Amino acid sequence: MNDPVRVRTFFRVIAFAEACSWLGLLIGMYIKYVPETTEAGVKIFGPIHGVIFLAYLLATLTARSTFGWSLRTTFWAAVSSIPPFATAVFEVVADRKGLLSEPAATRA
């Protein structure tokens, strides 16, 4: 998967999905610990979030190799997977900075 358009789309979709899975997990944790009614939300969204988290890390490594990200950019992309919703913020910033575009050296 070295097509920059596909990698960009893959990264953006996974980053958004990771943020959404955080929301589901947070809602599930709220329901589990505040009204203490059920653990179903955590049981459902925990594994979903885990799989999407791993997919985001894979998407980060794929984007690094496709777009020539520095180690610093790759680090911040990976770290953004830890706080809730930060992957969506990183994706917007990376896109605006042109980090999700084909490197200039390969366009020639």
C-alpha distances in whole Angstrom, upper triangle without the diagonal:
4,6,8,10,7,7,11,11,10,12,15,15,15,17,20,20,20,23,24,24,27,29,29,30,32,34,34,36,38,40,40,42,44,45,44,44,41,38,36,34,33,32,30,28,28,26,24,23,23,20,18,19,17,14,15,15,12,10,13,12,8,10,12,10,9,12,14,16,19,20,23,20,18,21,22,19,20,23,23,22,25,28,28,26,25,21,22,24,21,19,22,23,19,19,22,22,19,17,14,15,13,16,19,19,16,17,20
4,6,9,8,7,10,12,11,12,15,16,17,18,21,21,22,25,26,26,28,31,31,32,34,36,37,38,40,42,42,44,46,47,47,47,44,41,39,36,35,35,33,31,31,28,26,26,25,22,21,21,19,16,16,16,13,12,13,12,8,9,11,8,6,9,12,14,17,19,21,19,17,21,22,19,20,23,23,23,26,29,29,27,25,22,22,24,21,19,21,22,18,18,21,20,17,15,13,12,10,12,15,15,12,13,16
4,6,5,6,9,10,11,12,14,15,16,18,20,21,22,24,26,27,28,30,31,32,34,36,37,38,40,42,43,44,46,48,47,47,44,41,39,37,36,36,33,31,32,30,27,26,26,24,21,22,21,18,18,18,15,13,15,14,11,10,13,11,8,10,13,15,19,21,23,20,19,22,23,20,21,25,24,24,27,29,29,27,25,22,22,23,21,18,20,21,18,16,19,19,16,15,12,11,9,12,15,15,12,12,16
4,5,5,6,8,10,10,12,14,15,16,18,20,21,22,24,25,27,29,30,31,33,35,36,37,39,41,41,43,44,46,46,46,43,41,39,36,35,36,33,30,31,29,27,26,26,23,21,21,21,17,16,17,15,12,13,13,10,8,11,10,6,7,11,13,17,19,20,17,16,20,20,17,19,23,21,22,25,27,27,24,23,19,19,20,18,15,17,17,14,13,16,15,12,11,8,7,6,9,12,13,11,11,15
4,6,5,6,9,10,11,12,14,15,17,18,20,21,23,24,26,27,29,30,32,33,35,36,38,39,40,42,43,45,45,45,42,40,37,35,34,35,32,29,30,29,26,25,26,23,20,22,21,18,17,18,16,13,15,16,12,11,14,14,10,11,14,16,19,22,23,19,19,22,22,18,21,24,22,22,26,27,26,23,22,19,18,20,18,15,16,17,14,12,15,16,13,12,9,8,8,12,15,16,14,13,17
4,5,5,6,8,10,10,12,14,15,16,18,20,21,22,24,26,27,28,30,32,32,34,36,37,38,40,41,43,43,42,40,37,35,32,32,32,29,27,28,26,23,23,23,20,18,19,18,15,15,16,14,11,13,14,11,10,14,13,10,12,15,16,20,22,23,20,18,22,22,18,20,23,21,21,25,26,25,23,22,18,18,20,18,15,17,19,16,14,17,18,15,14,11,11,11,15,17,19,16,16,20
4,5,5,6,8,10,10,12,14,15,16,18,20,21,22,24,25,26,28,30,31,32,34,36,37,38,40,42,41,41,38,36,34,31,30,31,28,26,26,24,22,21,21,18,16,17,16,13,12,13,11,8,10,10,7,6,10,10,7,9,12,13,17,18,19,16,15,18,18,15,16,19,18,18,22,23,23,20,19,16,16,18,16,13,15,16,13,12,16,16,14,12,8,9,10,13,16,17,15,16,19
4,5,5,6,9,10,11,12,14,15,17,18,20,21,23,25,26,27,29,30,32,33,35,36,37,39,41,41,40,38,36,34,31,30,31,28,25,26,25,22,21,22,19,16,17,17,14,12,14,13,9,10,12,10,7,11,12,9,9,13,13,16,18,19,15,14,18,17,14,16,19,17,17,21,22,21,18,17,14,13,15,13,10,12,13,10,9,12,13,11,9,6,7,9,12,15,17,16,16,19
4,5,5,6,8,10,11,12,14,16,16,18,20,21,23,24,26,27,28,30,32,33,34,36,37,39,39,38,36,34,31,29,28,29,26,23,25,23,20,19,21,18,15,17,17,13,12,15,14,10,12,14,12,10,14,15,12,13,16,16,20,21,22,18,17,20,19,16,17,20,18,17,21,22,21,18,18,14,13,15,14,11,12,15,13,11,14,16,14,13,9,11,13,16,19,21,19,19,22
4,6,5,6,8,10,10,12,14,15,16,18,20,21,22,24,26,27,28,30,31,32,34,36,37,37,36,34,31,29,26,26,26,24,21,22,20,17,17,17,15,12,13,13,10,9,12,10,7,10,12,9,9,13,14,12,13,16,16,19,20,21,17,16,19,18,14,15,18,17,15,19,21,20,17,17,13,13,16,14,11,14,16,14,13,17,18,16,14,11,13,14,17,21,22,20,20,24
4,6,5,6,9,10,10,12,14,15,17,19,20,21,23,25,26,27,29,30,31,33,34,36,36,36,33,31,29,26,25,26,24,21,21,20,17,16,16,15,11,12,12,9,7,10,9,5,7,10,8,7,10,12,11,11,14,13,16,17,17,14,13,15,14,11,12,15,13,12,16,17,17,14,14,10,10,13,11,8,11,13,11,10,14,15,14,11,9,12,14,16,19,21,20,20,24
4,6,5,6,9,10,11,12,14,16,17,19,20,21,23,25,26,27,29,30,32,33,35,35,35,32,30,28,25,25,26,23,20,21,21,18,16,18,16,12,13,15,12,9,12,12,9,10,13,12,10,13,16,14,14,17,15,19,19,19,15,15,17,15,12,14,16,13,13,17,17,16,13,12,9,8,11,10,6,9,11,10,9,12,14,13,12,9,12,15,17,20,23,21,21,25
4,6,5,6,9,10,11,12,14,15,16,18,20,21,22,24,26,27,28,30,31,33,33,32,30,28,26,23,23,23,20,18,19,18,15,14,16,14,10,12,14,10,9,13,13,10,12,15,14,13,16,18,16,17,20,19,22,22,22,19,17,19,18,14,15,18,15,14,17,18,16,13,14,10,9,13,13,9,12,15,14,13,16,18,17,15,13,15,18,21,24,26,24,24,28
4,5,5,6,9,10,10,12,14,15,16,18,20,21,22,24,26,26,28,30,31,31,31,28,26,24,21,20,21,18,15,16,15,12,11,12,11,7,9,10,7,6,9,10,7,10,13,12,12,15,17,16,17,19,18,20,20,20,17,15,17,16,12,13,15,13,11,14,15,14,12,12,9,9,13,12,10,13,15,14,14,17,19,18,16,14,17,19,21,25,26,25,25,29
4,6,5,6,9,10,11,13,15,15,17,19,20,21,23,25,26,27,28,30,30,30,28,26,24,21,20,22,19,16,17,17,14,12,13,12,9,9,11,9,6,10,11,8,9,13,13,12,14,17,16,16,18,16,19,19,18,15,14,15,13,10,11,12,9,8,12,12,11,9,9,5,6,9,8,7,10,12,11,12,15,16,16,14,12,16,19,21,24,26,25,25,29
4,5,5,6,9,10,11,13,14,15,17,19,20,21,23,24,26,27,28,29,29,27,25,23,19,19,21,18,15,17,17,14,12,14,14,10,11,14,12,10,13,14,12,13,17,16,15,18,20,20,19,22,20,22,22,21,18,17,18,16,13,14,15,12,11,14,13,11,8,9,7,5,9,10,8,10,13,13,13,16,18,18,17,15,18,21,23,26,29,27,28,31
4,5,5,6,9,10,10,12,14,15,16,18,20,21,22,24,25,27,27,26,24,22,20,17,17,18,15,12,14,13,10,9,11,11,7,9,12,10,9,13,14,12,14,17,17,16,19,21,21,21,24,22,24,24,23,20,19,20,18,15,15,16,13,11,14,14,12,10,12,9,9,12,13,11,14,17,16,16,19,21,21,19,17,21,23,25,29,31,29,30,34
4,5,5,6,9,10,10,12,14,15,16,18,20,21,22,24,26,25,26,23,21,19,16,15,17,14,11,12,12,9,7,9,9,6,6,9,9,7,10,12,11,12,15,16,16,18,21,21,21,23,21,22,22,21,18,17,17,15,12,12,13,10,8,10,11,9,8,9,7,8,11,12,11,14,16,16,17,20,21,21,19,18,21,24,26,29,31,30,30,34
4,5,5,7,9,10,11,13,14,15,17,19,20,21,22,24,24,25,23,21,20,16,16,18,16,12,13,14,12,9,12,13,9,9,13,12,10,13,16,14,15,18,19,18,20,23,23,22,24,22,23,23,22,19,18,18,16,13,13,13,10,8,10,9,6,4,7,6,6,9,11,11,12,15,16,16,19,20,21,19,18,22,25,27,30,32,31,32,35
4,5,5,6,9,10,11,12,14,15,17,18,20,21,22,23,22,21,19,17,14,14,16,13,10,12,13,10,9,12,13,10,11,14,14,12,16,18,16,17,21,21,20,23,26,25,25,27,25,27,26,25,22,21,21,19,17,17,17,14,12,13,12,9,7,11,10,9,12,14,14,15,18,19,19,21,23,24,22,21,24,27,29,32,35,33,34,38
4,5,5,6,9,10,10,12,14,15,16,18,20,21,21,21,18,16,14,11,11,13,10,7,8,10,7,5,9,10,8,9,12,12,12,14,16,16,17,20,21,21,23,26,26,26,28,26,27,26,26,23,21,21,20,17,16,16,14,11,12,12,9,9,12,11,11,15,16,16,18,20,21,21,24,25,26,24,22,26,28,31,34,36,35,35,39
4,5,5,6,9,10,10,12,14,15,16,17,20,19,20,18,16,15,12,11,13,12,8,9,11,9,7,10,12,10,9,13,14,13,15,18,17,18,21,22,22,23,26,27,26,28,25,27,25,24,22,21,20,18,16,15,15,12,10,10,9,6,7,10,10,11,13,15,15,17,19,20,21,23,25,26,24,23,27,29,31,34,36,35,36,40
4,5,5,6,9,10,11,12,14,15,16,18,18,18,17,15,15,11,11,14,12,9,11,13,11,9,13,15,13,13,17,17,16,18,21,20,21,24,25,24,26,29,29,29,31,28,30,29,27,25,24,23,21,19,18,18,15,13,13,11,8,8,12,12,12,14,17,17,18,20,22,22,24,26,27,26,25,28,31,33,36,39,38,38,42
4,5,5,6,9,10,11,12,14,15,16,16,16,14,12,11,7,8,11,9,6,9,11,9,8,12,14,12,13,17,17,17,19,21,21,22,25,26,26,28,31,31,31,33,30,32,31,30,27,26,25,23,21,20,20,18,15,15,14,11,11,15,15,15,18,20,20,21,24,25,25,27,29,30,28,27,30,33,35,39,41,39,40,44
4,5,5,6,9,10,10,12,14,15,15,15,13,11,10,7,6,9,8,5,6,9,9,7,10,13,12,12,15,17,16,18,21,21,22,24,26,26,28,30,31,31,33,30,31,30,29,27,25,24,22,21,19,18,17,14,13,12,10,12,15,15,16,18,20,20,22,24,25,26,28,30,31,29,28,31,34,36,39,41,40,41,45
4,5,5,6,9,10,10,11,14,14,15,14,12,12,9,8,12,12,9,10,13,12,10,13,16,15,15,18,19,18,20,23,23,23,26,28,28,29,32,33,32,34,31,32,30,29,27,26,24,23,21,20,19,17,14,13,11,9,11,14,15,16,18,20,21,22,24,25,27,28,30,31,29,29,32,35,37,40,42,41,42,46
4,5,5,6,9,10,10,12,12,12,11,11,11,7,8,12,11,9,11,14,13,12,15,18,17,17,21,21,21,23,26,25,26,29,30,30,32,35,35,35,37,34,35,34,32,30,29,28,26,24,23,22,20,18,17,15,12,13,17,18,18,20,22,23,24,26,28,29,30,32,33,32,31,34,37,39,42,45,44,44,48
4,5,5,6,9,10,11,10,10,8,7,7,4,5,8,8,7,9,12,12,12,14,17,16,17,20,21,21,23,26,26,27,29,31,31,33,35,36,36,37,35,36,34,33,32,30,29,27,26,24,23,21,19,17,17,14,16,19,20,20,22,24,25,26,29,30,31,33,34,35,34,32,36,39,41,44,46,45,46,49
4,5,5,6,8,10,9,11,9,8,9,7,6,10,11,9,9,13,14,13,15,18,18,17,20,22,22,23,26,27,27,30,31,31,33,36,36,36,38,35,36,34,32,31,29,28,26,25,23,22,21,18,16,15,13,16,19,20,21,23,24,26,27,29,30,31,33,35,36,34,33,37,40,41,45,46,46,47,50
4,5,5,5,8,8,10,10,10,11,9,9,13,14,12,13,17,17,16,18,21,20,20,23,25,24,26,29,29,29,32,34,34,35,38,39,38,40,37,38,36,34,33,32,30,28,27,26,24,22,20,18,17,14,17,20,21,22,23,25,27,28,29,31,32,34,35,37,35,35,38,41,43,46,48,47,48,52
4,6,6,6,6,6,7,7,9,7,9,12,12,12,13,17,17,17,19,22,22,22,25,26,26,28,31,31,31,34,36,36,37,40,41,41,42,39,40,39,37,36,34,33,31,30,28,27,25,23,21,20,17,19,23,24,24,26,28,29,30,32,34,35,36,38,40,38,37,41,43,45,49,51,50,50,54
4,6,7,5,6,5,5,8,8,7,10,12,12,12,16,17,16,18,21,22,21,24,26,26,28,30,31,32,34,36,36,37,40,41,41,42,40,40,38,37,36,34,33,31,30,28,27,25,23,21,20,18,21,24,25,26,27,29,30,32,34,35,36,38,40,41,39,38,42,44,46,49,51,50,51,55
4,6,5,8,9,9,12,11,10,13,15,15,15,18,19,18,20,23,23,23,26,28,27,29,32,32,33,35,37,37,38,41,42,42,43,40,41,38,37,36,35,32,31,30,28,27,25,23,21,20,18,21,24,25,26,28,30,31,32,34,35,37,38,40,41,39,39,43,45,47,50,52,51,52,56
4,5,8,10,11,14,13,13,16,18,17,17,21,22,21,23,26,26,25,28,30,29,31,34,34,34,37,39,39,40,43,44,44,45,42,42,40,39,37,36,34,32,32,30,28,27,25,23,21,19,22,24,26,27,28,30,32,33,34,36,37,39,40,42,41,40,44,47,48,51,53,53,54,57
4,5,8,11,13,13,14,16,18,18,19,22,23,22,24,27,27,27,30,32,32,33,36,36,37,40,41,41,43,46,46,46,47,44,45,43,42,40,39,37,36,35,33,31,30,28,26,24,22,24,27,29,29,31,33,34,35,37,39,40,41,43,45,43,42,46,49,50,54,56,55,56,59
4,6,8,11,11,12,14,16,17,17,20,21,21,23,26,26,26,29,31,31,32,35,36,36,39,40,41,42,45,46,46,47,44,45,43,41,40,39,37,35,34,33,31,30,27,25,24,22,25,28,29,30,31,33,35,36,38,39,40,42,44,45,43,42,46,49,50,54,56,55,56,59
4,7,9,10,12,13,15,16,17,20,21,21,23,26,26,27,29,31,31,33,35,36,37,39,41,41,43,45,46,46,48,45,46,44,43,42,40,38,37,36,34,33,31,29,27,26,23,26,29,30,30,32,34,35,36,39,40,41,43,44,46,44,43,46,49,51,54,56,55,56,60
4,5,7,9,10,11,13,14,16,18,18,20,22,23,24,26,28,28,30,32,33,34,37,38,38,40,43,43,44,45,43,44,42,41,40,38,36,35,33,32,31,29,26,25,24,22,24,27,28,29,31,33,33,35,37,38,39,41,43,44,42,41,44,47,49,52,54,53,53,57
4,6,6,6,9,10,10,13,15,15,17,19,20,21,23,25,25,27,29,30,31,33,35,36,37,39,40,41,42,40,41,39,38,37,35,33,32,31,29,28,27,24,22,22,20,22,25,26,27,29,31,31,33,35,36,37,39,41,42,39,38,42,44,46,49,51,50,51,55
4,5,5,6,8,10,12,13,14,16,17,19,20,22,23,24,26,28,29,30,32,33,34,36,38,39,40,41,39,40,39,38,36,34,33,32,30,28,28,27,23,23,22,20,22,25,25,26,28,30,30,32,34,35,36,38,40,40,38,37,40,42,45,48,50,48,49,53
4,5,5,6,8,10,11,11,14,16,16,17,20,21,21,24,25,26,27,30,31,31,33,36,36,37,38,36,37,36,35,33,31,30,29,27,25,25,23,20,19,19,16,18,21,22,22,25,26,26,28,31,31,32,34,36,37,35,33,37,39,42,45,47,45,46,50
4,5,5,5,8,10,10,11,14,15,15,18,19,20,22,24,25,26,28,29,30,32,34,35,35,37,34,35,34,33,31,29,28,27,25,23,23,21,18,17,17,15,17,20,20,22,24,25,26,28,30,31,32,34,35,36,34,33,36,39,40,44,46,44,45,49
4,6,6,7,9,10,11,13,15,16,18,19,20,22,24,25,26,28,29,31,32,34,35,36,38,35,37,35,34,33,30,30,29,27,25,24,24,20,19,20,18,20,23,22,24,26,27,28,30,32,32,33,36,37,38,35,34,37,39,41,45,46,45,46,50
4,6,6,7,9,11,12,13,15,16,17,19,21,22,23,25,27,28,29,31,33,33,34,36,34,36,34,34,32,29,29,28,26,24,24,23,19,19,20,17,19,22,21,22,25,26,26,28,30,30,31,34,35,36,33,32,35,37,39,43,44,43,44,47
4,6,5,6,8,10,10,12,14,15,16,18,20,20,22,24,25,26,28,30,30,31,33,31,32,31,30,28,26,26,25,22,20,21,19,16,16,16,14,15,18,17,18,21,22,22,24,27,27,28,30,32,32,30,28,32,34,36,40,41,40,41,45
4,6,5,6,9,10,10,12,14,15,17,19,20,21,23,24,25,27,29,30,31,32,30,31,29,29,27,25,24,23,21,19,19,18,15,14,15,13,15,18,17,19,22,22,23,25,27,27,28,31,32,33,30,29,32,34,36,40,41,40,41,45
4,5,5,6,9,10,11,12,14,15,17,18,20,21,23,24,26,28,28,30,31,29,31,29,29,27,25,24,24,21,19,20,19,15,15,17,16,17,19,18,20,23,23,23,26,28,27,28,31,32,32,30,28,31,33,35,39,40,38,40,43
4,5,5,6,8,10,11,12,14,15,16,18,20,21,22,24,26,26,28,29,28,29,28,28,26,23,23,23,20,18,19,18,14,15,16,15,15,17,16,17,20,21,20,23,25,25,26,29,30,30,27,25,29,31,33,36,38,36,37,41
4,6,5,6,9,10,10,12,14,15,16,18,20,20,22,24,25,26,27,25,27,25,25,23,21,20,19,17,15,16,14,11,11,13,11,12,14,13,14,17,18,18,20,22,22,23,26,27,27,25,24,27,29,31,35,36,35,36,39
4,6,5,6,9,10,11,13,14,15,17,18,20,21,23,24,25,27,24,26,24,24,22,20,19,19,17,14,15,15,11,11,14,13,14,16,14,16,19,19,19,22,24,23,25,28,28,28,25,24,28,29,31,35,36,34,36,39
4,5,5,6,9,10,11,12,14,16,16,18,20,21,22,24,25,24,25,24,24,23,20,20,20,17,15,17,16,12,14,16,15,16,17,15,17,20,19,19,22,24,23,24,27,28,27,25,23,26,27,29,33,34,32,34,37
4,5,5,6,9,10,10,12,14,15,16,18,20,20,21,23,21,23,22,22,20,18,18,18,14,13,15,13,10,12,14,13,13,14,11,13,16,16,15,18,20,19,20,23,24,24,21,20,23,25,27,30,32,30,31,35
4,5,5,6,9,10,11,13,14,15,17,19,20,21,22,20,21,19,20,18,15,15,15,12,10,11,11,7,9,12,11,12,12,10,13,15,14,14,18,19,18,20,23,23,23,20,19,23,24,26,30,31,30,31,35
4,5,5,6,9,10,11,12,14,15,17,18,20,21,19,20,19,20,18,15,15,16,13,10,13,13,9,12,15,15,15,15,13,15,18,16,16,20,21,19,21,24,24,24,21,20,23,24,25,29,30,28,30,34
4,5,5,6,9,10,10,12,14,15,16,18,19,18,20,19,20,18,15,16,16,13,11,14,14,11,14,16,16,15,15,12,14,17,16,15,18,20,18,19,22,23,22,19,17,20,21,23,27,28,26,28,31
4,5,5,6,9,10,10,12,14,15,16,17,15,17,16,17,14,12,13,13,9,8,11,10,8,11,13,13,12,12,9,11,14,12,11,15,16,14,16,19,19,19,16,14,18,19,21,25,26,25,26,30
4,5,5,6,9,10,11,13,14,15,16,14,15,14,15,13,10,10,11,8,6,10,10,8,11,14,15,15,13,10,14,15,13,13,17,17,15,17,20,20,20,16,15,19,20,21,24,25,24,26,29
4,5,5,6,9,10,11,12,14,15,14,16,15,17,15,11,13,14,11,10,13,14,12,15,18,18,18,16,13,16,18,15,14,18,19,17,18,21,21,20,16,15,18,18,20,23,24,22,24,28
4,5,5,6,8,10,10,12,13,12,15,15,16,13,11,13,13,10,10,13,13,11,15,17,18,16,15,11,13,15,13,11,15,16,13,14,18,18,17,13,12,14,15,17,21,22,20,22,25
4,5,5,6,9,10,10,11,9,12,11,12,10,7,9,10,7,7,11,10,10,13,16,17,16,14,10,13,14,11,10,14,14,11,13,17,16,15,12,11,14,15,16,20,20,19,21,25
4,5,5,6,9,10,10,9,11,10,13,11,7,10,12,9,9,13,14,13,16,19,20,19,17,14,17,18,14,14,18,17,14,16,19,18,17,13,13,15,15,16,19,19,18,21,24
4,5,5,6,8,10,10,13,13,15,13,10,13,15,12,12,16,16,15,19,21,22,20,19,15,17,19,16,14,17,18,14,15,19,18,16,13,11,13,13,14,18,18,16,18,21
4,5,5,6,8,7,11,12,13,10,9,12,13,10,11,15,14,15,18,20,21,19,17,14,15,16,13,11,14,14,11,12,15,14,12,9,7,10,10,11,15,16,14,16,20
4,6,6,5,5,7,8,11,8,6,10,12,10,11,14,15,15,18,21,22,21,18,15,17,17,14,13,16,15,12,13,16,15,13,9,9,11,11,11,15,15,14,17,20
4,6,5,7,10,11,14,12,10,13,15,13,14,18,18,18,22,24,25,24,21,18,20,21,17,16,19,19,15,16,19,17,15,12,11,12,11,11,14,14,12,15,18
4,6,8,11,13,16,13,12,16,17,14,16,19,19,20,23,25,26,24,22,18,20,20,17,15,18,18,14,14,17,16,13,10,9,9,7,8,12,12,10,12,15
4,6,9,12,13,11,11,14,15,13,15,18,18,19,22,24,25,23,20,17,18,19,15,14,16,15,11,12,14,12,10,7,7,7,6,6,9,10,9,11,14
4,6,9,11,10,10,13,14,13,15,18,18,20,23,25,26,24,21,19,20,20,16,16,18,16,13,14,16,14,12,9,10,10,8,7,10,10,10,13,15
4,7,8,6,6,10,11,10,12,15,15,17,20,21,23,21,18,16,18,17,13,13,16,14,10,13,15,12,11,7,9,11,11,9,12,13,13,16,18
4,5,5,6,9,10,11,12,14,15,18,20,22,24,23,19,18,20,19,15,16,18,15,12,15,17,14,13,10,13,14,14,12,14,15,16,18,21
4,6,5,6,9,10,10,12,14,16,18,20,22,22,18,17,20,19,15,16,19,17,14,17,19,16,16,13,15,17,17,15,18,18,19,22,24
4,5,5,6,9,10,10,12,15,16,18,20,20,16,16,18,17,13,15,17,14,13,16,17,14,15,12,15,17,18,16,19,20,21,23,25
4,5,5,6,9,10,11,13,15,17,19,18,14,13,15,14,10,11,14,11,9,12,14,11,12,9,11,14,15,14,17,18,19,21,24
4,6,5,6,9,10,11,14,16,18,17,14,12,15,15,11,12,15,13,11,14,16,14,14,11,12,15,16,15,18,19,19,22,24
4,5,5,6,9,10,12,14,17,17,13,12,15,15,11,14,16,14,13,16,18,16,17,14,15,18,19,19,22,22,23,25,28
4,5,5,6,9,10,12,14,14,10,10,13,11,8,11,13,11,10,14,15,14,15,12,14,17,19,19,22,23,24,25,28
4,6,5,7,10,11,13,12,9,7,10,10,7,8,11,10,9,12,14,13,14,11,12,15,17,17,21,22,22,24,27
4,5,6,8,11,13,13,10,9,12,12,10,11,15,14,13,16,18,17,18,14,15,18,20,20,24,25,25,26,30
4,5,6,8,11,12,9,9,12,12,10,12,15,14,14,17,19,18,19,16,17,21,23,23,26,27,27,29,32
4,5,6,8,8,5,5,9,8,7,9,12,12,12,15,16,16,18,15,16,19,22,22,26,27,27,29,32
4,6,7,8,6,5,9,10,9,11,14,14,14,17,19,19,20,17,17,21,23,24,27,29,28,30,33
4,6,9,7,8,12,12,12,14,17,17,17,20,22,22,23,20,21,24,27,27,31,32,32,33,37
4,6,6,8,11,11,11,14,16,16,17,19,21,21,23,21,21,25,28,28,32,33,33,35,38
4,6,8,9,10,12,13,15,16,17,19,21,22,24,22,22,25,28,29,32,35,34,35,39
4,6,6,7,9,10,11,13,15,16,17,19,21,19,19,22,25,27,30,32,32,32,36
4,5,5,6,8,10,10,12,14,15,16,18,16,17,20,23,24,27,29,29,30,34
4,5,5,6,9,10,10,12,14,15,16,14,14,18,20,22,25,27,26,27,31
4,5,5,6,9,10,11,12,14,15,14,13,17,20,22,25,27,27,27,31
4,5,5,6,9,10,11,12,14,13,14,17,20,22,24,27,27,27,31
4,6,5,6,8,10,10,12,10,11,15,18,18,21,24,24,24,28
4,6,5,6,9,10,11,9,8,12,15,17,20,22,22,22,26
4,6,5,6,9,10,10,10,13,16,18,20,23,23,23,26
4,5,5,6,9,9,10,13,16,17,19,22,22,22,25
4,6,5,6,5,6,9,12,13,16,18,19,19,22
4,5,5,6,5,8,11,13,15,18,18,18,21
4,5,8,8,10,13,14,16,19,20,19,22
4,6,8,9,12,12,13,17,18,17,20
4,5,5,8,9,10,14,14,14,17
4,5,8,8,11,13,14,14,17
4,7,9,12,14,14,14,17
4,6,9,11,11,10,14
4,6,8,7,7,11
4,5,6,7,10
4,5,5,7
4,6,6
4,6
4
